[in-house]
Structure formats: C-alpha cells, structure tokens
C-alpha cells in the first residue's frame, strides 16, 4: 500500500510539475504550440486541485493492494520471462483498454446519480496539469480499477501492468494541460486529445473519451470542433488587446 502510494505520488509530481513548466515556460518561449483556453484560473484553483489529487493518490495507494491480492489468491498470474515484443503488444492493448474503460466510467459519472461526485473534477473549467487526479474519491475508485479485469483475462507481464498507470497519467496529464501541442493536426488526431478534452470541460457534456475518440464517434458523443468558440471569443474580448 505504501509502495503504491509512493509510486503514484512520484509520477504525479514528476508529470504534473514537469508539464506545468513545459507549457508555461518552455514551449511558449520556443514558439511551439499555444494555450487553448485564455480564461484565467479561478481563485485558489491549483490549491484545490492538488488537495483533491492527494486524496486520489491515497485511494490509488490503497487500491494497489487489489492486483497483488489477485495474484496471491491465484486468480491472476504474471507472465514469466516475456519477450520485448509481447510486452510492447500488451502495453498497446492496455492503452486502448484504458480509453474504453475511461469512456464507460466517464459516461457513468455524468449520469444523474453520480453527477454530483464528478462535479469536483469539473470545478476546473480551465484545466491545468494538476487537475489530472483532481476528483472525488469515488471517481478515483472507478477510474483506478482499470487494471483488474485485464488481469483476470490474461497473464500480463509485470512491465506492461506497471506501464499502464504511467502511460495513463502521462496522457491524461497532457490532455488536461490546456495546451495545443500540435496545432497542425486535425481534431480527430490522437495528438489533439487536449483540444477535445478542453471542449469537454468547457461544455460539460460530450467528448467522454480521451486519447482516442472512436468511442465518442461510435456513440454519437463527439462534440463539434467549434463547440466552445463562443465562450473563447467572449473571453478574448473581455481580456482586450
């Protein structure tokens, strides 16, 4: 439990702090990409995001006992001496599964019974990297169980299982950065995930997927690319020249 908490805390601090520096200092100085939503953060937003994230990290630390427990009970097994190709294939499968799992739970969190819990995350109308884990403990439980079902269905390598939370946090963090890293690609490109997730926070409903958008396209929840244009134009007018 302590090791799980330490692991999740370490990658949260590394990715969130690094991405904050990257998008606030390094990339703007280099003239690469640009901020998506120009509106200011709400008062004490960063403090609130970090506080809620600390609770989520504690939930993830406690939850890290469950995969270990499945292995101890013999309900799940780890692959022995897997090759590099197998590990790479497993990571690819888990990344896609992560998006499917995220979409399903995200849609659930937008239903009437659970909406009040998800509101904690949507306090960040304008997102920051620190909003990545900024949600109610119940949401942390729902999103944190992503690894359990795959472990019951397949003997994954330890490396692939360890890579899943790292890849998930990294991609989730990039999506919450409020920064367009690749302005030249279309909105359906995986590199435009930050644009699509910005629209979700600006409009609340729609764009429930994350890195990929095939689930949104299949289920008709894909937001138009200009869904938040009126909001952003109003903010730019209010900010002046």
Residue, then its C-alpha position, 0 to 999 in steps of 0.5 A: x500500500x505504501x509502495x503504491x502510494x509512493x509510486x503514484x505520488x512520484x509520477x504525479x509530481x514528476x508529470x504534473x510539475x514537469x508539464x506545468x513548466x513545459x507549457x508555461x515556460x518552455x514551449x511558449x518561449x520556443x514558439x511551439x504550440x499555444x494555450x487553448x483556453x485564455x480564461x484565467x484560473x479561478x481563485x485558489x484553483x491549483x490549491x484545490x486541485x492538488x488537495x483533491x489529487x492527494x486524496x486520489x493518490x491515497x485511494x490509488x495507494x490503497x487500491x494497489x493492494x487489489x492486483x497483488x491480492x489477485x495474484x496471491x489468491x491465484x486468480x491472476x498470474x504474471x507472465x514469466x520471462x516475456x519477450x520485448x515484443x509481447x510486452x510492447x503488444x500488451x502495453x498497446x492493448x492496455x492503452x486502448x483498454x484504458x480509453x474504453x474503460x475511461x469512456x464507460x466510467x466517464x459516461x457513468x459519472x455524468x449520469x444523474x446519480x453520480x453527477x454530483x461526485x464528478x462535479x469536483x473534477x469539473x470545478x476546473x473549467x480551465x484545466x491545468x496539469x494538476x487537475x489530472x487526479x483532481x476528483x472525488x474519491x469515488x471517481x478515483x475508485x472507478x477510474x483506478x480499477x482499470x487494471x483488474x479485469x485485464x488481469x483476470x483475462x490474461x497473464x500480463x507481464x509485470x512491465x506492461x501492468x506497471x506501464x499502464x498507470x504511467x502511460x495513463x497519467x502521462x496522457x491524461x496529464x497532457x490532455x488536461x494541460x490546456x495546451x495545443x501541442x500540435x496545432x497542425x493536426x486535425x481534431x480527430x488526431x490522437x495528438x489533439x486529445x487536449x483540444x477535445x478534452x478542453x471542449x469537454x470541460x468547457x461544455x460539460x457534456x460530450x467528448x467522454x473519451x480521451x486519447x482516442x475518440x472512436x468511442x465518442x464517434x461510435x456513440x454519437x458523443x463527439x462534440x463539434x470542433x467549434x463547440x466552445x468558440x463562443x465562450x473563447x471569443x467572449x473571453x478574448x474580448x473581455x481580456x482586450x488587446 
